[in-house]
Amino acid sequence: MAYGTMCSSARSSCALASAASAYAILLGSTPVATEPRERLLAFSAKLAARLAEIGGSRCCKKSSYAALEVARDAFAELGFELPEEQFEGRCRFSADNDTCDGAECVYFPRKS
């Protein structure tokens, strides 16, 4: 079975790239604007570190939830408020993902 998504083809997470792009726009960052570029690189590192911390197999939903978690605070510092959401235990897509990490994933639904 081939797992063909943009993320797997690019060997990157599109959710993290999208969050970084949105942050760059909010910052008004350009390749030659030193301070905004440094902030953008630090934000991108936080995104990647969060996904590495979570670990496990490739999962677009996991990447999206991780990006939103990191982006919420960083965007708020720039005056752009994201809605408060609880991401841990909220994934509803695990049954559709053959490579789901199940209970090993922080976003996997927990039974109360």
N, C-alpha and C positions, 0 to 999 in steps of 0.2 A: 504494500500500500504506500502510495506517495503522499506526503504531507506537504502540499504545495500552497503556501501562502506568501504574501509579500514579505512577511517577517522572516520566514525560513529562507526565502530566496536571497534576501539582502543580508542575512546573518545578523540581523539586528531586530530590535523590537520597535515596531511602528508606533506603538502607544507611547513609548519613551521618547521617540523622535518627535512625535506630535506635541507632547507636553513641552519639550524643549523649544520647539518652534513657537508655540503660543507664548511661552515665557520670554523668548527673544522679542516678539512683537510687543508685549507689555513693557519690556525694558527699553524698547527703541534701540536695540543692539544692532550694531553693524560690525563687519569684520575689522574695521579700523578704529572702533570706539573701545578703547582699552578697558575702562572700568566696567561697562556693561558686558563686554565680552568675557571678562574674568568672572563676573557674577553668573553669566550663562554657563560657562564651563563648570563652575562649582555646582550649579543646579543640576546639570547633566550628570555629574559624578554622583550626586545624591540619588538621582533616579536609578542609575545603574547599580549603586550600592544596595538600594532597597530590594531590587529584583534579585541580586546575588544573595542577599541575606535570606530571602524567602526560599530560594533554591528550587530544585525540582525540574521537571520536564518543561518543554515549551508549552505555553498556554497563553493565547491572546487575551483571555479574560483576566488571568493573573497579572499580566503586564499592564492591562488597563486599570485594574484596581490599584496596583502599586503606584502607577503614574499619578492617579487621582489623589492618593494619600499624600504623596510628596508635594504635588502641585498645590493642594489646598492651602498650606501654610505659606509657601513661597509666593503664590499669587496674592494672598491676603496682604502681605507686606507691601505689595505694589498697588493696593487699593481695589483689587478685583476679588470679590468674595465668591467662593464656590459654596454650594449648599453643604451643610453638615450631613455626612453620611457615615454609616457604620459599614465597613467593607468586610471585616473578618466574619467568616461564616455565612456570607450572603450569596455565594455563587449558585446559580440555578442552571448551569450549563454542564455540570460534571457528567451527566448521563450521555451527553452528546460528544464527549471528548474521549476517544479511545486511549489517549495517553495521560488522562487525568491522574494526578498524584493522590487523589482521594483524601483520606483523613490526614495525610502528611502536609496538605496545603492549608495555609491559614484562612483561605477564603472558602474552603469546603464547608457545606452546611453542617452544623452541629446539632445533634438532637438534644432538646432541653429536658 
